[in-house]
Amino acid sequence: MSGARQRLLNDVDFFQSNEGLLVGTGLLIALWLLLKLVERYGRRVRPLVPQLAATLKRPLITGLSAALYLGWLAHAISGAAPALMPLKGLETSTALTLIAVGWATINLGQTLLRTDHVQRWLGVDDPRDRAMVTSLLDRLLSIGVVVLTVAALMVTFGVSTTAVATMLGGAGIGIGFGTQQVSQNFLSGLMLYFNRPFSVGDWIQLPIWSGVETSTLQGTVERIGWYHTRIVTLDRRPLSIPNSVFATTPIENPGRMYNRQIKASISLRYEDLPRIEAIAEAVNELLHNHPDIDSKQMILVSFNEWASSSINLLVYCFTRTTVWSEYLAVQQKIFLEIAKIVQEAGGDFAFNCTTLYPAPDLGNNHPIRSLTAS
């Protein structure tokens, strides 16, 4: 055993004695007063200092007090009646001190993560993404501190460091195989953070294979968690989706689209065939000059189909807005303008019908002639 470790143990043993109890009590009172003064007047140094003092005061005072008094009590009982107290006072004090330090570290880390300086350092502009990053770092910090504290406690109670390292490694492998689905969901949650295909509040669409057919799942992202992501469907029902689904399923995020598409087939009568070229030119000019249509994107207006009861004009363009309600309003304006162009050109819209044309060599007394004449 090294000399430094021996001196440390001697110092800890000192606080198990009656004199050490009094000295420790005085040190705790001094620490409490110091934190109280820093909490009250630390703002003169930096605005964050009082908040840090308030964060550390409870875990340090509570944990170190428990370590001092319970350690002294355990030492006294183990000395008088070893059978009643198998744990020594030194082990008890060390364990409680480690817990107090771990508790204080978690509190300190959570406070620092939410400071303006750290939030600016993260460099995330979107408040929703920034909240998700903060929550992720908070959880990683808590898990790391808990794991280290547990490992230190095991060493305190006599487990060798080699055995602790081996056990933690084996436990990690075993947990990885035993909780493969959980690990996939957790890693997929990290993927969602780093890739950011969507954020809280986005409306997304997912193709879901049910074993028989593929359906589309749509909803607004309400929460992105460690294991699953919760969305609210169009009929306002909350739905939790395991994060591993997003690693193997294409994600459509209409909220991040650049434009919305208008694609329509305008059915005109066959009688309007002489007018269709002028109608197409007028509609094309309308779309190129319309303020709500993105003229930098493809605009197509073309006579493209001979249907059974109509000749069809293809209208294809993109709106500037991506908001659903605004898109519908723009589309309605475009359709009404097209209807006005068709009517001003003397044309009209076709509907499903059957037209009978009598053969030219039929006589005037033929029944078909009388039917068409009527």
KAHUSUL-V119565 format. One record per residue. N is the residue number from 1. PHI is phi in whole degrees, 0 to 359 (none if undefined). PSI is psi as a letter, one per 40 degrees, with the letter a starting at -180 (* if undefined). BURIAL is + if it has 24 or more other ideal C-beta (glycine too) atoms within 12 Angstrom, else -. Layout:
# KAHUSUL-V119565
n->{N,N}
phi->{PHI,PHI}
psi->{PSI,PSI}
burial->{BURIAL,BURIAL}
This chain:
# KAHUSUL-V119565
n->{1,2,3,4,5,6,7,8,9,10,11,12,13,14,15,16,17,18,19,20,21,22,23,24,25,26,27,28,29,30,31,32,33,34,35,36,37,38,39,40,41,42,43,44,45,46,47,48,49,50,51,52,53,54,55,56,57,58,59,60,61,62,63,64,65,66,67,68,69,70,71,72,73,74,75,76,77,78,79,80,81,82,83,84,85,86,87,88,89,90,91,92,93,94,95,96,97,98,99,100,101,102,103,104,105,106,107,108,109,110,111,112,113,114,115,116,117,118,119,120,121,122,123,124,125,126,127,128,129,130,131,132,133,134,135,136,137,138,139,140,141,142,143,144,145,146,147,148,149,150,151,152,153,154,155,156,157,158,159,160,161,162,163,164,165,166,167,168,169,170,171,172,173,174,175,176,177,178,179,180,181,182,183,184,185,186,187,188,189,190,191,192,193,194,195,196,197,198,199,200,201,202,203,204,205,206,207,208,209,210,211,212,213,214,215,216,217,218,219,220,221,222,223,224,225,226,227,228,229,230,231,232,233,234,235,236,237,238,239,240,241,242,243,244,245,246,247,248,249,250,251,252,253,254,255,256,257,258,259,260,261,262,263,264,265,266,267,268,269,270,271,272,273,274,275,276,277,278,279,280,281,282,283,284,285,286,287,288,289,290,291,292,293,294,295,296,297,298,299,300,301,302,303,304,305,306,307,308,309,310,311,312,313,314,315,316,317,318,319,320,321,322,323,324,325,326,327,328,329,330,331,332,333,334,335,336,337,338,339,340,341,342,343,344,345,346,347,348,349,350,351,352,353,354,355,356,357,358,359,360,361,362,363,364,365,366,367,368,369,370,371,372,373,374}
phi->{none,291,292,295,295,296,294,295,295,296,295,293,298,300,285,275,272,296,296,294,297,294,296,297,298,297,294,296,296,296,296,297,295,298,295,294,294,296,296,273,247,291,299,293,276,208,298,281,300,299,294,293,297,295,292,276,299,294,295,289,294,294,292,290,296,298,297,291,283,290,295,297,295,296,295,293,290,295,285,277,219,302,293,278,224,293,275,279,296,297,296,297,297,296,297,293,294,298,297,297,295,298,300,295,296,297,298,296,296,297,293,294,297,262,282,297,297,292,298,290,296,296,71,255,278,291,301,291,294,296,295,292,296,298,296,297,295,299,291,297,298,298,296,298,294,297,297,295,294,297,297,294,296,296,295,299,269,102,281,291,296,296,294,296,296,295,294,295,296,296,296,297,294,297,295,298,286,287,239,299,295,297,296,298,294,294,295,293,297,296,298,298,289,285,277,53,291,203,232,299,101,283,261,236,230,228,281,244,268,266,100,241,210,260,242,254,260,234,177,261,291,259,202,251,254,291,260,218,246,257,238,251,288,295,266,65,252,286,223,261,244,303,297,296,298,288,282,238,240,298,247,257,244,299,294,252,292,275,214,245,268,248,224,219,247,268,268,249,286,294,293,268,302,292,261,293,295,293,296,298,296,293,294,298,295,301,291,291,256,284,293,268,256,282,288,283,268,294,235,233,224,208,285,232,204,260,268,294,227,199,250,253,249,278,238,221,198,228,275,286,281,247,288,301,294,292,299,298,295,295,299,297,300,297,297,293,295,296,299,295,297,298,292,292,278,87,265,204,267,270,220,298,202,235,251,259,244,292,296,293,265,285,283,292,268,289,304,294,300,294,291,286,291,286}
psi->{h,i,d,d,d,d,d,d,d,d,d,d,d,d,e,e,i,d,d,d,d,d,d,d,d,d,d,d,d,d,d,d,d,d,d,d,d,d,d,d,e,e,d,d,d,i,d,d,d,d,d,d,d,d,d,d,d,d,d,d,d,d,d,d,d,d,d,d,d,d,d,d,d,d,d,d,d,d,d,d,g,d,d,d,g,d,h,i,d,d,d,d,d,d,d,d,d,d,d,d,d,d,d,d,d,d,d,d,d,d,d,d,d,e,i,d,d,d,d,d,d,d,f,h,d,h,d,d,d,d,d,d,d,d,d,d,d,d,d,d,d,d,d,d,d,d,d,d,d,d,d,d,d,d,d,d,e,e,h,i,d,d,d,d,d,d,d,d,d,d,d,d,d,d,d,d,d,d,f,d,d,d,d,d,d,d,d,d,d,d,d,d,d,d,d,f,d,i,i,h,e,i,h,i,h,h,h,h,h,e,d,d,i,h,i,h,h,i,i,h,h,d,h,h,a,d,d,i,h,h,i,h,i,d,f,f,h,h,h,h,h,h,d,d,d,e,d,e,h,h,h,h,g,d,e,e,i,d,i,i,h,h,h,i,h,h,h,i,i,d,e,e,d,e,e,d,d,d,d,d,d,d,d,d,d,d,d,d,e,h,d,e,h,h,e,e,i,h,h,h,h,i,h,e,h,h,i,d,e,i,h,h,h,h,h,h,a,h,i,d,i,e,h,d,d,d,d,d,d,d,d,d,d,d,d,d,d,d,d,d,d,d,d,d,e,e,a,i,i,i,i,h,i,h,h,h,h,i,i,d,e,i,i,d,e,i,d,d,d,d,d,d,d,*}
burial->{-,-,-,-,-,-,-,-,-,-,-,+,-,+,+,+,-,-,-,+,+,-,-,+,-,-,-,+,-,-,+,-,-,-,+,-,-,+,-,-,-,-,-,-,-,-,-,-,-,-,+,+,+,+,+,+,+,-,+,+,+,+,+,+,+,+,+,+,+,+,+,+,+,+,+,-,-,-,-,-,-,-,-,-,-,-,+,+,+,+,+,+,+,+,+,+,+,+,+,+,+,+,+,+,+,+,+,+,+,+,+,+,+,+,-,-,-,-,-,-,-,+,-,-,-,-,-,-,+,+,-,+,+,+,+,+,+,+,+,-,+,+,-,-,+,-,-,-,+,-,+,+,+,+,-,+,-,-,-,-,-,-,-,-,-,-,-,-,-,-,-,-,-,-,-,-,-,-,-,-,-,-,+,-,+,+,+,+,+,+,+,+,+,-,-,+,+,+,+,+,-,+,+,+,+,+,-,-,-,-,-,-,-,-,-,-,+,+,+,+,+,+,+,+,+,+,+,+,+,-,+,+,+,-,-,-,-,-,+,-,+,+,+,+,+,+,+,-,-,-,+,-,+,+,+,-,-,-,+,+,-,+,-,+,+,+,+,+,+,-,-,+,-,-,+,+,-,-,+,+,-,+,+,+,-,+,+,-,-,+,-,+,+,+,-,-,-,-,+,-,+,-,+,-,-,-,-,-,-,+,+,+,+,+,+,+,+,+,+,-,-,+,-,-,-,-,+,-,-,+,+,-,-,+,+,-,+,+,+,-,+,+,-,-,+,-,+,-,+,+,-,-,-,-,-,-,-,-,-,-,-,-,-,-,-,-,-,-,-,-,-,-,-,-}
